[in-house]
Amino acid sequence: METRRGVATEAVRTAKHQGADEVGLHVIWLTNAVDNVASCRVATKAGYQPHPTASGTEVYGDGRLHDEHLHRRDI
């Protein structure tokens, strides 16, 4: 799979604009598993600020609880 083309970052930016313009959101939170470095990079590149890690908050496809990075963007 080809990566680093900016598609995911642009999709996150587009979702932010739609959330603000169409839904009226004021804050958007993104989460990703701590081990998912690529998703963390996407959130940061899209302008979301990192927040403290949440411990064991989400069950992923492997059936285990994972620590998550939290990212916030004020609109």
N, CA, C and O of each residue as an XYZ file, in Angstrom:
300
protein
N       0.840     -1.171      0.000
C       0.000      0.000      0.000
C       0.894      1.246      0.000
O       1.877      1.320      0.736
N       0.540      2.197     -0.820
C       1.294      3.439     -0.898
C       0.822      4.385      0.206
O      -0.380      4.500      0.447
N       1.738      5.051      0.866
C       1.402      5.972      1.952
C       2.082      7.309      1.735
O       2.814      7.506      0.765
N       1.825      8.223      2.656
C       2.448      9.549      2.668
C       2.096     10.394      1.445
O       2.935     11.127      0.922
N       0.857     10.282      1.002
C       0.413     11.089     -0.124
C      -0.487     12.228      0.334
O      -0.894     13.055     -0.482
N      -0.805     12.286      1.624
C      -1.597     13.379      2.154
C      -3.103     13.184      2.053
O      -3.865     14.086      2.403
N      -3.540     12.032      1.585
C      -4.973     11.793      1.406
C      -5.697     11.775      2.749
O      -6.745     12.405      2.891
N      -5.159     11.071      3.725
C      -5.809     10.985      5.042
C      -5.841     12.352      5.719
O      -6.853     12.722      6.315
N      -4.761     13.093      5.635
C      -4.718     14.424      6.248
C      -5.763     15.336      5.620
O      -6.455     16.071      6.324
N      -5.877     15.291      4.307
C      -6.874     16.119      3.629
C      -8.292     15.689      3.996
O      -9.178     16.535      4.124
N      -8.516     14.398      4.166
C      -9.840     13.913      4.572
C     -10.207     14.418      5.968
O     -11.356     14.786      6.211
N      -9.244     14.437      6.879
C      -9.493     14.938      8.235
C      -9.784     16.434      8.191
O     -10.670     16.914      8.898
N      -9.059     17.158      7.385
C      -9.313     18.603      7.245
C     -10.704     18.868      6.664
O     -11.406     19.773      7.115
N     -11.092     18.090      5.679
C     -12.422     18.237      5.072
C     -13.510     17.940      6.093
O     -14.507     18.659      6.161
N     -13.331     16.900      6.880
C     -14.316     16.552      7.911
C     -14.442     17.678      8.939
O     -15.535     17.949      9.437
N     -13.321     18.333      9.254
C     -13.364     19.458     10.191
C     -14.204     20.593      9.635
O     -15.012     21.181     10.354
N     -14.019     20.901      8.364
C     -14.792     21.979      7.735
C     -16.277     21.623      7.683
O     -17.123     22.480      7.938
N     -16.599     20.395      7.362
C     -17.997     19.982      7.327
C     -18.602     20.004      8.718
O     -19.754     20.405      8.884
N     -17.849     19.583      9.714
C     -18.340     19.615     11.090
C     -18.651     21.019     11.551
O     -19.628     21.248     12.264
N     -17.824     21.954     11.146
C     -18.036     23.349     11.540
C     -19.157     23.991     10.734
O     -20.055     24.619     11.296
N     -19.103     23.835      9.431
C     -20.023     24.536      8.539
C     -21.420     23.923      8.491
O     -22.417     24.645      8.466
N     -21.492     22.606      8.479
C     -22.776     21.935      8.285
C     -23.439     21.484      9.578
O     -24.665     21.417      9.657
N     -22.642     21.177     10.583
C     -23.197     20.639     11.829
C     -23.109     21.654     12.963
O     -23.873     21.572     13.925
N     -22.195     22.604     12.863
C     -22.046     23.621     13.893
C     -21.203     23.193     15.080
O     -21.369     23.718     16.181
N     -20.303     22.248     14.869
C     -19.427     21.811     15.961
C     -18.450     22.920     16.337
O     -18.094     23.757     15.507
N     -18.026     22.913     17.588
C     -17.056     23.892     18.072
C     -15.714     23.249     18.407
O     -14.680     23.916     18.410
N     -15.739     21.952     18.687
C     -14.530     21.197     19.018
C     -14.651     19.819     18.373
O     -15.729     19.224     18.362
N     -13.553     19.322     17.844
C     -13.519     17.955     17.329
C     -12.378     17.227     18.024
O     -11.268     17.747     18.139
N     -12.665     16.029     18.481
C     -11.663     15.160     19.092
C     -11.372     14.000     18.151
O     -12.294     13.427     17.570
N     -10.118     13.657     17.997
C      -9.707     12.462     17.272
C      -8.990     11.555     18.251
O      -8.299     12.025     19.154
N      -9.155     10.261     18.073
C      -8.418      9.298     18.886
C      -7.764      8.286     17.959
O      -8.249      8.022     16.859
N      -6.667      7.733     18.419
C      -6.028      6.632     17.709
C      -5.240      5.805     18.708
O      -4.778      6.312     19.731
N      -5.095      4.533     18.398
C      -4.298      3.659     19.255
C      -2.876      4.208     19.330
O      -2.338      4.689     18.333
N      -2.275      4.137     20.503
C      -0.922      4.656     20.712
C       0.059      4.036     19.712
O       0.980      4.707     19.245
N      -0.140      2.770     19.390
C       0.765      2.084     18.464
C       0.594      2.545     17.013
O       1.434      2.223     16.173
N      -0.458      3.280     16.703
C      -0.729      3.707     15.332
C      -0.078      5.071     15.082
O      -0.733      6.111     15.137
N       1.198      5.037     14.812
C       1.986      6.249     14.639
C       1.505      7.050     13.428
O       1.487      8.280     13.472
N       1.122      6.379     12.365
C       0.678      7.074     11.156
C      -0.571      7.914     11.424
O      -0.660      9.051     10.962
N      -1.530      7.369     12.161
C      -2.748      8.125     12.463
C      -2.452      9.318     13.361
O      -3.066     10.374     13.209
N      -1.541      9.166     14.271
C      -1.135     10.279     15.129
C      -0.516     11.384     14.279
O      -0.781     12.566     14.501
N       0.296     11.004     13.321
C       0.933     11.974     12.433
C      -0.117     12.716     11.594
O      -0.004     13.924     11.388
N      -1.133     11.998     11.115
C      -2.215     12.621     10.343
C      -2.922     13.679     11.183
O      -3.144     14.798     10.721
N      -3.275     13.324     12.413
C      -3.977     14.270     13.287
C      -3.145     15.528     13.516
O      -3.666     16.641     13.457
N      -1.876     15.352     13.771
C      -0.991     16.491     14.014
C      -0.857     17.362     12.767
O      -0.909     18.588     12.857
N      -0.686     16.733     11.606
C      -0.554     17.495     10.362
C      -1.837     18.245     10.020
O      -1.792     19.284      9.363
N      -2.984     17.723     10.463
C      -4.265     18.368     10.183
C      -4.584     19.469     11.192
O      -5.650     20.081     11.125
N      -3.672     19.723     12.121
C      -3.846     20.838     13.046
C      -4.473     20.493     14.380
O      -4.868     21.392     15.122
N      -4.576     19.216     14.703
C      -5.137     18.791     15.988
C      -4.023     18.748     17.019
O      -2.947     18.204     16.771
N      -4.298     19.334     18.188
C      -3.309     19.400     19.256
C      -3.338     18.124     20.091
O      -4.413     17.648     20.456
N      -2.170     17.568     20.397
C      -2.134     16.364     21.235
C      -2.550     16.666     22.672
O      -2.273     17.743     23.200
N      -3.208     15.711     23.284
C      -3.617     15.781     24.678
C      -3.114     14.522     25.373
O      -2.599     13.623     24.708
N      -3.249     14.438     26.679
C      -2.743     13.257     27.387
C      -3.317     11.948     26.838
O      -4.426     11.906     26.306
N      -2.543     10.911     26.984
C      -2.959      9.579     26.550
C      -4.021      9.030     27.488
O      -3.913      9.159     28.707
N      -5.038      8.423     26.917
C      -6.074      7.751     27.695
C      -5.705      6.273     27.796
O      -5.436      5.632     26.780
N      -5.690      5.735     28.999
C      -5.254      4.357     29.221
C      -6.392      3.367     29.064
O      -7.437      3.494     29.701
N      -6.173      2.371     28.201
C      -7.097      1.254     28.041
C      -8.536      1.657     27.832
O      -9.425      1.173     28.532
N      -8.779      2.538     26.876
C     -10.124      3.088     26.726
C     -10.930      2.498     25.587
O     -12.147      2.680     25.559
N     -10.318      1.806     24.654
C     -11.057      1.356     23.476
C     -10.644     -0.058     23.088
O      -9.462     -0.402     23.091
N     -11.642     -0.866     22.754
C     -11.385     -2.209     22.252
C     -11.307     -2.122     20.732
O     -12.235     -1.638     20.083
N     -10.201     -2.589     20.171
C     -10.004     -2.574     18.722
C     -10.305     -3.948     18.146
O     -10.738     -4.842     18.873
N     -10.087     -4.123     16.876
C     -10.422     -5.356     16.168
C      -9.787     -6.610     16.732
O     -10.286     -7.710     16.497
N      -8.706     -6.471     17.465
C      -8.056     -7.648     18.050
C      -8.705     -8.069     19.363
O      -8.275     -9.042     19.981
N      -9.747     -7.339     19.799
C     -10.467     -7.699     21.020
C      -9.812     -7.235     22.309
O     -10.313     -7.541     23.391
N      -8.712     -6.509     22.225
C      -8.005     -6.032     23.418
C      -8.232     -4.546     23.623
O      -8.476     -3.805     22.670
N      -8.148     -4.113     24.888
C      -8.168     -2.690     25.200
C      -6.838     -2.063     24.799
O      -5.776     -2.641     25.030
N      -6.903     -0.890     24.203
C      -5.694     -0.184     23.788
C      -5.658      1.198     24.418
O      -6.694      1.832     24.616
N      -4.444      1.657     24.731
C      -4.258      3.050     25.115
C      -4.443      3.891     23.858
O      -4.100      3.463     22.756
N      -4.991      5.094     24.035
C      -5.251      5.944     22.888
C      -4.624      7.323     23.054
O      -4.584      7.884     24.149
N      -4.139      7.848     21.941
C      -3.753      9.252     21.887
C      -5.012     10.058     21.629
O      -5.866      9.650     20.842
N      -5.129     11.189     22.282
C      -6.242     12.110     22.074
C      -5.711     13.349     21.372
O      -4.631     13.843     21.695
N      -6.476     13.845     20.412
C      -6.110     15.065     19.684
C      -7.348     15.947     19.621
O      -8.453     15.456     19.393
N      -7.165     17.244     19.823
C      -8.292     18.175     19.848
C      -8.046     19.325     18.881
O      -6.928     19.816     18.727
N      -9.135     19.734     18.235
C      -9.078     20.911     17.364
C     -10.279     21.777     17.660
O     -11.422     21.355     17.488
N     -10.010     23.002     18.109
C     -11.082     23.983     18.308
C     -11.401     24.604     16.956
O     -10.506     24.884     16.158
N     -12.672     24.810     16.715
C     -13.092     25.357     15.426
C     -13.513     26.801     15.612
O     -13.906     27.458     14.649
